Amino acid sequence: MKFDGITADAFGPFKGAEIELGPRLTVVHGLNESGKSSWAAALYASLAGRRRSRGRGTKEDAQFRARHKPWSGTRWQVTAKITTDDGAHLAVAQNLQQGSTRVIDLDTSRTLTPRELQDRFDIPPSTGEDIDVGQLFGLSRGTLRATTFVPQAEVLRVLDQADELQQFLQRAASSQTVDVTAHQVIERLRDELSTRVGSPSIGQRPLRAATSQLQVASEEAYRLRTARDELRQVAAELARQLEDEGRARAELTALETLEGWAELDALENRAARVGAFENELAEVGTVPDAAPPELRERVHAARTAYLTLGEVPPAPEGPGTAELEQQLAKLPQAPTGDTTPDPQVRQLWESLRQGVSALDSQTDAGTEGDEVELPDAGSDELRRYADRLRIPRPTWDPAEDEQEARLRDEHEEARSRYAVELGTWTETSEGYERAAAEYRQARAEYEEQLRDYQARLETHREEAAAWESAQRTRAERRAQERSTAGGGTWQLVGGALMALVGLVMLVVEPVPGVVLLVLGLALVGWGFAARAKGRRSPTSEQPEPETERPTPPSPPDPPNPPEMTHPGPRPGEPLLAPRVDDIVARRARWTEQVAAFDAAREELLGELRTRGLPVDPEKLQDLARAVDEREGARRAAEERRRSANALRQRVDQTAGRLLAALGERGEEVSRVAGPEAADHAYRRYEQECQERAALAREAGRRVDLESALASRRSEEAAHQAAVARRETTRSALLAVAAELGQDHGEDPDGAATQLGGWLERQQAADQGRARRDRLQSLRDQLLDGGSLDELTAGADELRTRLGRRPERPVPPDLEQALAEAGRRVEDAATRRATTEGRLRTLRSEEQDLASALDQEASRRRELASVEQLKATLELAVEHLDAAQGEAHRSLAPVLESAMRPRIPSVTGGRYRDARVDPEELTVELQERTGSWRNATYLSQGTTEQTYLLLRLALVEHLDTRETMPLVLDDVTVQCDRNRTVALLDLLADVARERQVILFSQESGVLEWAQERLDEGAGDRLVALNASAS
């Protein structure tokens, strides 16, 4: 197929733009920002379209959208016109915004339906909205970008798409009658492995289901075995618990017996203690009655009050009450009025003094002197005259004349050099044309040698194939001669393997499975027949002589591009510098300015003389200053007069306010107003304040004397109260003693001593009564309402009932021992009852263990069956992987043979051979020394050139329905000049068989295209304008 043209309806920076493409080699040249990469992406999008998906899509889809979505508007569409190999003309319209595709037959102007696309191009069924147009020609979106489309800086993308390219490479290497490759069979087997077996840990496929069912059955069997073991353990535990309960009950009975003997001992102890209390009560005897509590309290209070009185306090010292009252009567009364000048009044007086002082100091500066006679002109006008006189006369720089002369001399020298350079350029241009013609001749000779080399290489391949066939025939004959009973081994092995794969395929695809099974059995029969033939008649031919493998021809060396220097543009004729014209024009303007200046100066001098003004600018400046000074003196005198009047008015106002303030303070003021009267009134006010302050200090002693008088009266009252309290306490003590019949007259100390003895006797009687009451209470508690005889009779009855005393001693804490024994009996009974209930539950829940074991065995057999299927499928995949590896090894020579003749020319003869790993699509190059180097570790230019050749080989040998074009974007940026020319020559050769579209911004590519492209033969050069984007 070939691109006839591409229309960017709305794509990137373009809207409605279109370019036409040639059927062979098209070079699209443009500088940066001219839209080369956008046109290349538009070509790719016209075939690959844009995958419709939910969500944001892949990262690569997001980058494509961000880079190539239209800069304005919502429409996003590109249309390509193509011609297929059978001559059909189609238009592919890709709506990239909606992800839909329309394929139009240009011959009928009709959009092809999905059914027509399926029937005509044998592509998978589609809804018609999202079509991978690359499938029309036998490729996919990924392989398009890895082979035919080479975007900028993505030459090595072929390495990332190696896996996806394998199915196309295998189909190309297989026979044309086989529609299914090993890669597809492996993928189908792996799908079956996933569907019919699945993962052991993910999903619900058979392997996971069988594993889960086996796990459930195993857990159930384990649970039943565990339940039976638990039943046996619980029965044994119940027997042990019954024994423990019996021992606990026997221990409780023994402790209860010991409790009875302990009770007997307690009764006997109580009887003994009751007898001891009766004896103590007899010893206490009769105790006198106690005095009334109220009397005892009064006696104790009176005695305590007297003993705590202490000494009589002394009488207070110092002036008495009468003396202080006399001093207080002699003090004067406090004066009325201010004792210190009021701050506001004093502030008014100070303001008055300041104002009077300022008014006295502000006198006239004297009479103004006689004014000097000055001209009738303002100071500003005089200064303008002075400024106009100072303007300098325009001058001309002589250096300008010298520069003009120098520039004219340089112009004459440039014209001389121009004559010499023109002759040199003419000579260089003729040499460049001759070298280019010689290189084209050498290139034609090299192409002739290359065609001869390819013919010899094809002959060498035929000879090598014949030699290899002879070697295989010889080896087979020798193997038959050596094998008398082992002939046909490989047929047996291959037939068995094919039969095994056929059995597996019967599950997946019955028809191919039957075919493979029949072929396998046929191979097995062939093997048995070969073994039988080998046993019957071994051959005995003479060995043939060994021959050497044919030597491959050496590729021709490409011609080295000559070192040609382009002569460049034709030298331009020198022109006179614009500076010369500028100097001439400025000299003319200077002449005009001088004439105008002289005329204006004469006019100014005449005006000054007419007004009687000096023509010296300095004198005019002095006159302007004198005029300003005269006006300033007049304004200063007027300002001083206004200031004195205002100050005098403020002084009068301050004097009035001061007199008013003094009147408000109650002071006598004069009716005469004025500063002097106000000052005199304030000074009199200040003197009266000092007199009132002296009286206030004398009257201030009244407070201290009144405080001292009150304190003296309080001290005398306290002394009199203490003397009265002592007499009252003494009288109360003697009265209490007389009440008890102890008359001591006026001796309070003797009465206090006698009352202390009486209180001690009362306390001893209290202690006797308390002992008697305590003994009676203890006796009554032990008898507990009975008598001593009843207590003794109860002890005798208990001893008779208990019988013989046991030898076991009573525990120290019998009650705790009994409680613990009771708890042990209760716990043993509880555990025994719980175990019995658990045993009954286990017996009721017991299930059939044998059935569970049978179910587990059945599930285990099902899992083994699925695992056997998994092993069979994995074995088939393993053998097919080996077969695929063999296919890969057969692909390598195909790619290498396509790259080998091109490597020397593209790499400038540095490398002469190449070998390819078809699985990873990595390339190694052979140096002239014979060493091999991985192409990805060489320079960036060599790496990209090598993998560009690999892309050419892939495009030439992929199994596609159409001859796919090559679209290359700036693939020469890493090439030097020689390699660029060699690569462009190679692309020109490739373009004879398939369309090549090259986008480039290099000037060397443009020069090559202008020289080599032949539009009459189908080539085309498209120049992009940078403003187009």
MOCOR-V987913 format. One record per residue. N is the residue number from 1. RES is the residue in one small letter. NEAR is the number of other C-alpha atoms within 12 Angstrom. Layout:
BEGIN
N;RES;NEAR / N;RES;NEAR
END
This chain:
BEGIN
1;m;32 / 2;k;41 / 3;f;40 / 4;d;34 / 5;g;32 / 6;i;39 / 7;t;35 / 8;a;40 / 9;d;30 / 10;a;32 / 11;f;43 / 12;g;38 / 13;p;29 / 14;f;34 / 15;k;27 / 16;g;20 / 17;a;26 / 18;e;26 / 19;i;32 / 20;e;28 / 21;l;36 / 22;g;35 / 23;p;37 / 24;r;35 / 25;l;42 / 26;t;46 / 27;v;48 / 28;v;40 / 29;h;37 / 30;g;31 / 31;l;24 / 32;n;20 / 33;e;20 / 34;s;26 / 35;g;35 / 36;k;39 / 37;s;39 / 38;s;39 / 39;w;50 / 40;a;41 / 41;a;37 / 42;a;48 / 43;l;50 / 44;y;44 / 45;a;47 / 46;s;44 / 47;l;51 / 48;a;40 / 49;g;42 / 50;r;39 / 51;r;33 / 52;r;24 / 53;s;15 / 54;r;9 / 55;g;10 / 56;r;14 / 57;g;15 / 58;t;15 / 59;k;11 / 60;e;14 / 61;d;24 / 62;a;17 / 63;q;13 / 64;f;25 / 65;r;28 / 66;a;15 / 67;r;19 / 68;h;33 / 69;k;33 / 70;p;28 / 71;w;18 / 72;s;14 / 73;g;16 / 74;t;17 / 75;r;23 / 76;w;35 / 77;q;38 / 78;v;46 / 79;t;40 / 80;a;43 / 81;k;35 / 82;i;40 / 83;t;30 / 84;t;27 / 85;d;22 / 86;d;14 / 87;g;14 / 88;a;21 / 89;h;25 / 90;l;36 / 91;a;34 / 92;v;44 / 93;a;42 / 94;q;42 / 95;n;36 / 96;l;40 / 97;q;28 / 98;q;21 / 99;g;30 / 100;s;31 / 101;t;38 / 102;r;36 / 103;v;37 / 104;i;27 / 105;d;25 / 106;l;20 / 107;d;16 / 108;t;13 / 109;s;14 / 110;r;16 / 111;t;21 / 112;l;28 / 113;t;22 / 114;p;27 / 115;r;17 / 116;e;22 / 117;l;29 / 118;q;20 / 119;d;15 / 120;r;20 / 121;f;25 / 122;d;18 / 123;i;24 / 124;p;23 / 125;p;21 / 126;s;22 / 127;t;20 / 128;g;27 / 129;e;26 / 130;d;30 / 131;i;38 / 132;d;39 / 133;v;43 / 134;g;36 / 135;q;32 / 136;l;35 / 137;f;34 / 138;g;31 / 139;l;36 / 140;s;31 / 141;r;30 / 142;g;31 / 143;t;39 / 144;l;42 / 145;r;38 / 146;a;37 / 147;t;44 / 148;t;49 / 149;f;48 / 150;v;41 / 151;p;35 / 152;q;28 / 153;a;23 / 154;e;26 / 155;v;38 / 156;l;35 / 157;r;30 / 158;v;39 / 159;l;31 / 160;d;20 / 161;q;29 / 162;a;28 / 163;d;21 / 164;e;28 / 165;l;38 / 166;q;35 / 167;q;35 / 168;f;38 / 169;l;39 / 170;q;39 / 171;r;29 / 172;a;31 / 173;a;31 / 174;s;25 / 175;s;14 / 176;q;12 / 177;t;10 / 178;v;13 / 179;d;18 / 180;v;20 / 181;t;29 / 182;a;32 / 183;h;32 / 184;q;23 / 185;v;33 / 186;i;28 / 187;e;23 / 188;r;25 / 189;l;35 / 190;r;29 / 191;d;20 / 192;e;29 / 193;l;34 / 194;s;25 / 195;t;23 / 196;r;30 / 197;v;35 / 198;g;26 / 199;s;25 / 200;p;24 / 201;s;15 / 202;i;15 / 203;g;17 / 204;q;19 / 205;r;22 / 206;p;30 / 207;l;33 / 208;r;25 / 209;a;25 / 210;a;32 / 211;t;31 / 212;s;25 / 213;q;25 / 214;l;29 / 215;q;23 / 216;v;21 / 217;a;26 / 218;s;27 / 219;e;20 / 220;e;24 / 221;a;26 / 222;y;21 / 223;r;22 / 224;l;24 / 225;r;22 / 226;t;19 / 227;a;25 / 228;r;24 / 229;d;19 / 230;e;22 / 231;l;27 / 232;r;20 / 233;q;18 / 234;v;27 / 235;a;25 / 236;a;18 / 237;e;23 / 238;l;27 / 239;a;21 / 240;r;19 / 241;q;27 / 242;l;25 / 243;e;19 / 244;d;23 / 245;e;27 / 246;g;21 / 247;r;20 / 248;a;26 / 249;r;25 / 250;a;18 / 251;e;23 / 252;l;27 / 253;t;19 / 254;a;26 / 255;l;29 / 256;e;25 / 257;t;28 / 258;l;30 / 259;e;30 / 260;g;28 / 261;w;31 / 262;a;27 / 263;e;24 / 264;l;28 / 265;d;23 / 266;a;21 / 267;l;29 / 268;e;28 / 269;n;20 / 270;r;29 / 271;a;31 / 272;a;22 / 273;r;23 / 274;v;30 / 275;g;26 / 276;a;20 / 277;f;28 / 278;e;25 / 279;n;17 / 280;e;20 / 281;l;25 / 282;a;16 / 283;e;15 / 284;v;22 / 285;g;14 / 286;t;13 / 287;v;21 / 288;p;16 / 289;d;16 / 290;a;21 / 291;a;19 / 292;p;11 / 293;p;15 / 294;e;11 / 295;l;20 / 296;r;25 / 297;e;17 / 298;r;23 / 299;v;35 / 300;h;28 / 301;a;22 / 302;a;30 / 303;r;34 / 304;t;23 / 305;a;23 / 306;y;30 / 307;l;23 / 308;t;15 / 309;l;20 / 310;g;14 / 311;e;11 / 312;v;17 / 313;p;18 / 314;p;13 / 315;a;17 / 316;p;18 / 317;e;13 / 318;g;15 / 319;p;18 / 320;g;21 / 321;t;25 / 322;a;16 / 323;e;16 / 324;l;24 / 325;e;21 / 326;q;16 / 327;q;21 / 328;l;24 / 329;a;16 / 330;k;15 / 331;l;22 / 332;p;17 / 333;q;19 / 334;a;21 / 335;p;20 / 336;t;18 / 337;g;23 / 338;d;27 / 339;t;22 / 340;t;22 / 341;p;28 / 342;d;21 / 343;p;15 / 344;q;17 / 345;v;33 / 346;r;26 / 347;q;19 / 348;l;31 / 349;w;38 / 350;e;23 / 351;s;26 / 352;l;35 / 353;r;26 / 354;q;22 / 355;g;27 / 356;v;28 / 357;s;18 / 358;a;20 / 359;l;25 / 360;d;15 / 361;s;14 / 362;q;22 / 363;t;16 / 364;d;18 / 365;a;15 / 366;g;9 / 367;t;11 / 368;e;14 / 369;g;10 / 370;d;7 / 371;e;14 / 372;v;12 / 373;e;11 / 374;l;22 / 375;p;20 / 376;d;14 / 377;a;23 / 378;g;21 / 379;s;24 / 380;d;18 / 381;e;22 / 382;l;33 / 383;r;26 / 384;r;21 / 385;y;32 / 386;a;27 / 387;d;20 / 388;r;26 / 389;l;28 / 390;r;18 / 391;i;17 / 392;p;13 / 393;r;19 / 394;p;17 / 395;t;18 / 396;w;19 / 397;d;14 / 398;p;12 / 399;a;12 / 400;e;21 / 401;d;20 / 402;e;14 / 403;q;20 / 404;e;26 / 405;a;21 / 406;r;18 / 407;l;23 / 408;r;23 / 409;d;17 / 410;e;19 / 411;h;22 / 412;e;19 / 413;e;17 / 414;a;21 / 415;r;20 / 416;s;16 / 417;r;18 / 418;y;20 / 419;a;19 / 420;v;16 / 421;e;22 / 422;l;22 / 423;g;17 / 424;t;18 / 425;w;22 / 426;t;20 / 427;e;17 / 428;t;21 / 429;s;22 / 430;e;18 / 431;g;20 / 432;y;21 / 433;e;20 / 434;r;18 / 435;a;21 / 436;a;24 / 437;a;19 / 438;e;20 / 439;y;24 / 440;r;24 / 441;q;16 / 442;a;20 / 443;r;26 / 444;a;18 / 445;e;18 / 446;y;24 / 447;e;27 / 448;e;18 / 449;q;23 / 450;l;28 / 451;r;18 / 452;d;19 / 453;y;23 / 454;q;24 / 455;a;18 / 456;r;23 / 457;l;26 / 458;e;19 / 459;t;18 / 460;h;22 / 461;r;22 / 462;e;17 / 463;e;20 / 464;a;22 / 465;a;16 / 466;a;17 / 467;w;20 / 468;e;20 / 469;s;15 / 470;a;20 / 471;q;21 / 472;r;14 / 473;t;16 / 474;r;21 / 475;a;17 / 476;e;18 / 477;r;22 / 478;r;22 / 479;a;22 / 480;q;28 / 481;e;25 / 482;r;19 / 483;s;24 / 484;t;22 / 485;a;22 / 486;g;24 / 487;g;31 / 488;g;28 / 489;t;26 / 490;w;23 / 491;q;26 / 492;l;26 / 493;v;23 / 494;g;26 / 495;g;27 / 496;a;27 / 497;l;30 / 498;m;33 / 499;a;30 / 500;l;33 / 501;v;38 / 502;g;31 / 503;l;29 / 504;v;36 / 505;m;31 / 506;l;22 / 507;v;23 / 508;v;23 / 509;e;19 / 510;p;16 / 511;v;16 / 512;p;22 / 513;g;23 / 514;v;23 / 515;v;21 / 516;l;27 / 517;l;27 / 518;v;24 / 519;l;26 / 520;g;28 / 521;l;27 / 522;a;22 / 523;l;26 / 524;v;28 / 525;g;24 / 526;w;24 / 527;g;26 / 528;f;24 / 529;a;21 / 530;a;26 / 531;r;26 / 532;a;21 / 533;k;21 / 534;g;25 / 535;r;20 / 536;r;17 / 537;s;17 / 538;p;22 / 539;t;19 / 540;s;14 / 541;e;12 / 542;q;10 / 543;p;14 / 544;e;13 / 545;p;9 / 546;e;12 / 547;t;14 / 548;e;12 / 549;r;18 / 550;p;18 / 551;t;15 / 552;p;22 / 553;p;22 / 554;s;19 / 555;p;30 / 556;p;28 / 557;d;28 / 558;p;34 / 559;p;28 / 560;n;27 / 561;p;27 / 562;p;22 / 563;e;14 / 564;m;22 / 565;t;18 / 566;h;22 / 567;p;20 / 568;g;16 / 569;p;12 / 570;r;18 / 571;p;20 / 572;g;15 / 573;e;17 / 574;p;20 / 575;l;17 / 576;l;21 / 577;a;20 / 578;p;15 / 579;r;20 / 580;v;24 / 581;d;19 / 582;d;18 / 583;i;25 / 584;v;19 / 585;a;16 / 586;r;20 / 587;r;23 / 588;a;15 / 589;r;17 / 590;w;19 / 591;t;18 / 592;e;17 / 593;q;19 / 594;v;19 / 595;a;17 / 596;a;16 / 597;f;21 / 598;d;19 / 599;a;15 / 600;a;18 / 601;r;22 / 602;e;17 / 603;e;17 / 604;l;27 / 605;l;23 / 606;g;16 / 607;e;16 / 608;l;26 / 609;r;14 / 610;t;12 / 611;r;16 / 612;g;15 / 613;l;28 / 614;p;25 / 615;v;27 / 616;d;22 / 617;p;24 / 618;e;21 / 619;k;19 / 620;l;32 / 621;q;28 / 622;d;21 / 623;l;31 / 624;a;29 / 625;r;22 / 626;a;25 / 627;v;27 / 628;d;22 / 629;e;18 / 630;r;23 / 631;e;18 / 632;g;14 / 633;a;19 / 634;r;18 / 635;r;14 / 636;a;17 / 637;a;21 / 638;e;17 / 639;e;17 / 640;r;21 / 641;r;19 / 642;r;16 / 643;s;19 / 644;a;24 / 645;n;19 / 646;a;18 / 647;l;25 / 648;r;25 / 649;q;20 / 650;r;25 / 651;v;33 / 652;d;29 / 653;q;24 / 654;t;33 / 655;a;38 / 656;g;30 / 657;r;28 / 658;l;41 / 659;l;38 / 660;a;26 / 661;a;28 / 662;l;35 / 663;g;20 / 664;e;16 / 665;r;25 / 666;g;17 / 667;e;27 / 668;e;21 / 669;v;27 / 670;s;23 / 671;r;13 / 672;v;15 / 673;a;22 / 674;g;26 / 675;p;34 / 676;e;23 / 677;a;25 / 678;a;40 / 679;d;35 / 680;h;25 / 681;a;33 / 682;y;37 / 683;r;25 / 684;r;21 / 685;y;33 / 686;e;27 / 687;q;19 / 688;e;25 / 689;c;25 / 690;q;20 / 691;e;22 / 692;r;23 / 693;a;22 / 694;a;20 / 695;l;22 / 696;a;23 / 697;r;19 / 698;e;20 / 699;a;22 / 700;g;19 / 701;r;21 / 702;r;24 / 703;v;18 / 704;d;17 / 705;l;24 / 706;e;21 / 707;s;17 / 708;a;24 / 709;l;25 / 710;a;19 / 711;s;21 / 712;r;25 / 713;r;22 / 714;s;17 / 715;e;22 / 716;e;23 / 717;a;17 / 718;a;19 / 719;h;20 / 720;q;19 / 721;a;17 / 722;a;21 / 723;v;21 / 724;a;17 / 725;r;20 / 726;r;25 / 727;e;20 / 728;t;19 / 729;t;26 / 730;r;30 / 731;s;26 / 732;a;27 / 733;l;39 / 734;l;32 / 735;a;27 / 736;v;31 / 737;a;35 / 738;a;22 / 739;e;18 / 740;l;21 / 741;g;15 / 742;q;22 / 743;d;20 / 744;h;23 / 745;g;17 / 746;e;18 / 747;d;19 / 748;p;31 / 749;d;21 / 750;g;22 / 751;a;33 / 752;a;36 / 753;t;24 / 754;q;27 / 755;l;38 / 756;g;24 / 757;g;19 / 758;w;26 / 759;l;27 / 760;e;17 / 761;r;20 / 762;q;26 / 763;q;20 / 764;a;18 / 765;a;21 / 766;d;20 / 767;q;19 / 768;g;23 / 769;r;22 / 770;a;18 / 771;r;23 / 772;r;25 / 773;d;19 / 774;r;19 / 775;l;26 / 776;q;24 / 777;s;19 / 778;l;23 / 779;r;28 / 780;d;22 / 781;q;19 / 782;l;28 / 783;l;28 / 784;d;17 / 785;g;13 / 786;g;17 / 787;s;19 / 788;l;28 / 789;d;18 / 790;e;19 / 791;l;27 / 792;t;25 / 793;a;18 / 794;g;24 / 795;a;27 / 796;d;21 / 797;e;18 / 798;l;25 / 799;r;23 / 800;t;15 / 801;r;15 / 802;l;21 / 803;g;15 / 804;r;14 / 805;r;21 / 806;p;17 / 807;e;10 / 808;r;13 / 809;p;16 / 810;v;24 / 811;p;17 / 812;p;12 / 813;d;15 / 814;l;23 / 815;e;20 / 816;q;16 / 817;a;22 / 818;l;26 / 819;a;19 / 820;e;19 / 821;a;26 / 822;g;25 / 823;r;20 / 824;r;25 / 825;v;27 / 826;e;21 / 827;d;20 / 828;a;27 / 829;a;25 / 830;t;19 / 831;r;26 / 832;r;28 / 833;a;21 / 834;t;20 / 835;t;27 / 836;e;23 / 837;g;18 / 838;r;23 / 839;l;28 / 840;r;17 / 841;t;17 / 842;l;23 / 843;r;20 / 844;s;13 / 845;e;17 / 846;e;21 / 847;q;20 / 848;d;18 / 849;l;24 / 850;a;17 / 851;s;17 / 852;a;23 / 853;l;24 / 854;d;18 / 855;q;24 / 856;e;27 / 857;a;21 / 858;s;20 / 859;r;27 / 860;r;25 / 861;r;18 / 862;e;24 / 863;l;28 / 864;a;20 / 865;s;20 / 866;v;29 / 867;e;25 / 868;q;19 / 869;l;29 / 870;k;29 / 871;a;18 / 872;t;28 / 873;l;37 / 874;e;26 / 875;l;23 / 876;a;33 / 877;v;31 / 878;e;23 / 879;h;24 / 880;l;28 / 881;d;24 / 882;a;17 / 883;a;23 / 884;q;30 / 885;g;22 / 886;e;19 / 887;a;29 / 888;h;35 / 889;r;24 / 890;s;23 / 891;l;33 / 892;a;34 / 893;p;23 / 894;v;29 / 895;l;37 / 896;e;35 / 897;s;31 / 898;a;29 / 899;m;39 / 900;r;40 / 901;p;38 / 902;r;44 / 903;i;44 / 904;p;35 / 905;s;38 / 906;v;41 / 907;t;43 / 908;g;29 / 909;g;27 / 910;r;27 / 911;y;34 / 912;r;33 / 913;d;37 / 914;a;38 / 915;r;32 / 916;v;38 / 917;d;28 / 918;p;37 / 919;e;30 / 920;e;23 / 921;l;38 / 922;t;31 / 923;v;39 / 924;e;34 / 925;l;38 / 926;q;27 / 927;e;22 / 928;r;18 / 929;t;12 / 930;g;14 / 931;s;15 / 932;w;21 / 933;r;27 / 934;n;24 / 935;a;34 / 936;t;22 / 937;y;17 / 938;l;23 / 939;s;16 / 940;q;21 / 941;g;28 / 942;t;38 / 943;t;32 / 944;e;36 / 945;q;45 / 946;t;49 / 947;y;42 / 948;l;44 / 949;l;44 / 950;l;46 / 951;r;44 / 952;l;44 / 953;a;35 / 954;l;43 / 955;v;42 / 956;e;31 / 957;h;33 / 958;l;36 / 959;d;30 / 960;t;32 / 961;r;26 / 962;e;30 / 963;t;33 / 964;m;43 / 965;p;45 / 966;l;45 / 967;v;46 / 968;l;42 / 969;d;38 / 970;d;37 / 971;v;41 / 972;t;38 / 973;v;27 / 974;q;23 / 975;c;28 / 976;d;23 / 977;r;28 / 978;n;28 / 979;r;35 / 980;t;35 / 981;v;35 / 982;a;36 / 983;l;38 / 984;l;39 / 985;d;32 / 986;l;32 / 987;l;40 / 988;a;33 / 989;d;25 / 990;v;27 / 991;a;34 / 992;r;22 / 993;e;25 / 994;r;32 / 995;q;40 / 996;v;42 / 997;i;49 / 998;l;47 / 999;f;44 / 1000;s;40 / 1001;q;31 / 1002;e;30 / 1003;s;21 / 1004;g;23 / 1005;v;39 / 1006;l;30 / 1007;e;22 / 1008;w;27 / 1009;a;32 / 1010;q;21 / 1011;e;21 / 1012;r;27 / 1013;l;28 / 1014;d;22 / 1015;e;20 / 1016;g;13 / 1017;a;16 / 1018;g;26 / 1019;d;33 / 1020;r;34 / 1021;l;35 / 1022;v;31 / 1023;a;30 / 1024;l;28 / 1025;n;17 / 1026;a;16 / 1027;s;14 / 1028;a;22 / 1029;s;24
END
